[in-house]
């Protein structure tokens, strides 16, 4: 599953630098998460770092991008090959 940032985002800028996959960027109205890069921090951390640090709890699972833990691991490995 990928995560998403809802309209409750206050653009506080704390989530973007925490993302190990560079999946978070500033959109037109608030920060957005690229579902093709989001692994929910699988391969990096035990918990999604953006969710842990968000002061307004506006980062739920994106129901349009559901993925199994195995799929997230595969995405992590694919992204590491591209970055490396």
C-alpha positions in Angstrom: 0.0 0.0 0.0 1.1 3.5 -0.6 0.2 6.3 1.7 -1.5 9.6 0.8 -1.6 13.0 2.3 -5.1 14.4 2.9 -6.4 18.0 2.6 -5.9 18.4 6.4 -2.1 18.8 5.6 -0.9 22.1 7.0 2.3 22.2 4.8 4.5 22.1 7.9 7.4 20.6 5.8 8.4 17.9 8.4 7.4 14.9 6.3 9.4 15.5 3.1 12.9 15.2 4.5 11.9 12.1 6.4 11.0 10.0 3.3 13.8 7.7 2.4 12.4 7.2 -1.1 11.9 10.8 -2.0 8.3 10.1 -2.6 7.0 13.2 -0.9 6.9 16.6 -2.7 5.0 19.9 -2.4 1.9 19.8 -4.6 -0.4 22.7 -5.6 -2.3 22.7 -2.4 -0.3 20.5 0.0 2.3 17.8 0.1 1.7 14.8 -2.1 3.1 11.2 -2.0 4.1 9.5 -5.2 2.5 6.0 -4.9 5.2 4.6 -7.3 7.9 5.5 -4.9 6.2 5.0 -1.5 7.0 1.7 0.2 5.6 2.8 3.6 9.3 2.7 4.6 9.5 -1.1 4.1 13.2 -1.8 3.7 14.2 1.3 5.6 12.2 1.5 8.9 9.7 -0.5 10.8 7.1 2.2 10.6 6.4 4.9 8.0 8.4 7.9 9.0 6.0 10.5 7.6 3.2 9.1 9.7 5.3 9.1 12.8 6.3 12.7 12.5 3.1 14.3 11.1 1.6 16.7 13.7 -1.9 16.6 12.3 -2.2 12.8 11.4 -3.2 13.4 7.8 -1.3 10.5 6.2 -3.5 7.4 5.9 -3.2 4.4 3.6 -4.2 5.3 0.0 -7.2 3.0 -0.8 -6.5 3.4 -4.5 -3.0 1.9 -4.2 -3.2 -1.2 -2.0 -0.2 -3.4 -2.0 1.0 -6.4 0.0 4.1 -6.3 2.2 5.8 -8.5 -0.4 4.9 -6.0 -3.1 6.3 -3.2 -1.0 9.6 -5.2 -0.6 9.8 -5.7 -4.4 9.2 -2.0 -4.9 11.9 -1.2 -2.3 14.4 -3.4 -4.2 13.5 -2.0 -7.6 13.9 1.6 -6.3 17.3 0.7 -4.7 18.5 -0.6 -8.1 17.4 2.6 -9.8 19.0 4.8 -7.1 22.2 2.8 -6.9 
